[in-house]
Every structure is written in C-alpha cells, then in structure tokens.
Amino acid sequence: MPPAIAEASRASLKVVERDEWRRQQLTSNVIYFRRSCESLGIPLMASDSAIQPIQVGSVEESLRVSEQLLDLGVLVTPIRPPTVPAGSSRLRVTLSAIHTREHIDRLVEALQSIVWHKPGQAA
C-alpha cells in the first residue's frame, strides 16, 4: 500500500472514532428523508443506508427525472441496466451528514413536483 493511502486511511479512522455526531446525523437524515417521501407516496426501495434508491422503472423515465431534478439544482443519478435488471431502473439518492433538513426538503419537493403527487393534487 502506498504511504499516502495508508496515512489517509489512518486519518479517516481518527475521524470515525471522534465524530460520532456524523453517524447520528446521517441516521437522522435517512429517517427524515424516508418519512418525508413515504408521506407523499414517493416509491422508496428498502434501504437503511445513506443510499436511498427510488424505483422508477424504465431507463427513459429514470434519465428524464434525473435531468429534470438537475434543472432544479438537485443532483440525483439514474441507475440503469446493466447495473440493475432491465425494467428496474431507479434513482440513487445519496445522503450525507452535512445535508440539512432544508436540503432534504428541497429534494423531496423537487421529486414531488416532477413525478409524484398526492391524490387530487395538481401536477
């Protein structure tokens, strides 16, 4: 292993040991995001990690939604075959400890405005 990689690994382990708040904040962000999406009917796939997949279906739809989100200033990458099985394309939301509630609210509002709406709500 190159010395620079070894030192970077050592430094990252020190951060992990001393910054428990990061794990706690990430867990809080995941819970908040999932609850926000579920309350609006956004179809989340099972995941307790920082990566939150949203089922879309077709390659075209995943690309369309990703591009529209980017137009709104929100970066969410599409995941499509061959990475996932045909017909199961999805969006990959990646949360971090530095995301705020406002960031998550903005993402959820953008998702809702593009494709997921409450029953009886105008598009």
N, C-alpha and C positions, 0 to 999 in steps of 0.2 A: 504494500500500500504506500503510495507517495506520502511524504511527510505532511504536505499541505492538507491532504484529505484526512489524515489521522488527527491533525490539530483541529480541523473544522468539526470532526466528529466529537472530539473531546469537549470542545467549546459548546456544541449543541447539547451534549449530555448535561453540562452545568446549567444551561438554561432550563432544561426539563426538570432538573432537581429543584431549582429555586423558584420557578414561576408557575406554581400550582394554579394561580388565577387564570392562566391561559386555558388550561383544560376545563376549568369550571365555566369560563366564559364561552368556550366553544360548545360545551354541552348545553348551556343555556340558549345559545343561538340556534342550535339544531332543534331543540324543543319548541322554541318560539316560531321558527320557520315552519315546522311541521304543523303546529296548531293553526297558524295563520292560513296555510294552504288548505288544510282539511276543512276549515270553517267556510271556505269559498268553493269547495268541490274541485280543487286542483288535484289531479290524479298522481299522487306520490307513490313511488315504489318503496318497498320495505328497506329501511336503512337507518341505523343509529349513528352512522359516522358523519364526518364532515362533508362527504359526498352524498348529495341528495338527488337521486335520479327521478325524473318526471317522465312518465310514459307518454309518448306521442303517437307512435305507430309507424307512419311512413317516413321514408328518407326525405321526401319533398317537404312534408309538414315540419319535420324537425329543423331542416335548413331554413324554412320560411320563418318559423317562430324565433330561431336564433338570430336571424338577420333583423327582424323587427325589434327584438329586445336590444340589439346593438344600436339601432337607430334611436332608441330611447335612452341610450347611455348605460345599458346593463349588459355585461358580458356573461353569457351562458353558452357553453359549447354544445353542439349536437353530437351525439354518439350514434353511429350507424354501422351497418354491416361493412366489413366483416367483423368488427369489434363486438357486435351484438347480433343475435339471429335476425334474419330477414323478417320484416313486419314488426319489429320491436324497437325501432329507433326511439331515442329518448333524449332529453336534455340533461346535462350534467351540471348541477348547481354545486359549487364548491364553497363552503362556508369557512370562515376563519374566526379566530378570537378577536381580531381587530375590527370585524364588522359590527356596526352598531344596530340598534333596533330600527333606526331611520333607514339604514341601508337595506335591511331585510324588508321593511315595509315598502320601500320603493320597488324592490324586486317583485314582491307579491302583487303589488298594484299593477306593475307592468305586465306580469303574467296574466292577471285577470283581464286587463284591458285588451290583450291580444286574442286570447282564445278561450278563457274560462270565465264564465259569467254565472251569477246567481240566477236561479229560475225567476223569470219575469223581469229581469234587468236588461235594459237596452245595451247593445254591443258597443 
